[in-house]
Structure formats: structure tokens, C-alpha cells
Amino acid sequence: MKLLNRSAITLLARIPFAEWIAGLPLDSELISVPTSLEELRKEGNVYLINEVDEEADFAEALKHSWEMIFKNELAAWDEFGDHWPENLSYELFCQWFERTNQIMTFDVSDEVLLLAPLENLTE
């Protein structure tokens, strides 16, 4: 087991995000993907951020990464950004997502950690 020098944020959808997804044009590849709030909240995405020492430090850490995280969540449903909200803001991010914070993260796998950089999210 390894202790990672990262903290983590888990995002769970809130009603406005589920409503935005429900309003997207139907894509035959996504028809079987669950889009109800209940389904979306069964699991969230986990984002590793710079290590923080205490709960109060998460707000500061999130100031540096909220936009990248928000764009990643939007791109999962609208890859080209055709239907994204016009003005992405930290306030909108907080309205659309609930977050849980984890100060410590551990890697219990013996497998090599593979990294796949994601770049060029829609501006």
C-alpha cells in the first residue's frame, strides 16, 4: 500500500446538472446511459488534487481546479461544448455539484499506475 501525496474530491450531481443533461439532444449512443438524478448520484467522479492538510484548505485548492473539473464533467455529456452554459463560474459549479473531500488517499494496488493526460477540453 502507498500513501499518495494527493487529496481527493468526489463530485455528485445536483438537480441543475441532471436537468441540463436531460435537456441535451438525444444521442443514440447515450440512450441507455442513466440520466436521472438518482442514477447520476449512485457514483461520482473522483478528482485528485494537490495534497491539503486540513478540511479548510479544500476551498483554496478548488479555486485552482474547479474550471478544469467542471469542463471535464460537461464534456462527458457534450464533447464539443455545443450546449454548455455560456458563463461557467465557480458559483454555477457549486450549484451543479455536491462534493465530498478526502484529505488522505491511498493506493492499494500492486499494478503500475498508468496516466492518460486529458487535454483540449472545450474552451
Secondary structure as UniProt FT lines:
FT   STRAND          2..4
FT   STRAND          6..13
FT   HELIX           15..22
FT   HELIX           28..30
FT   TURN            31..32
FT   HELIX           37..40
FT   TURN            41..42
FT   STRAND          45..50
FT   HELIX           55..57
FT   HELIX           58..63
FT   TURN            64..65
FT   HELIX           66..75
FT   TURN            76..77
FT   TURN            79..80
FT   TURN            82..83
FT   HELIX           90..96
FT   STRAND          97..102
FT   STRAND          105..107
//
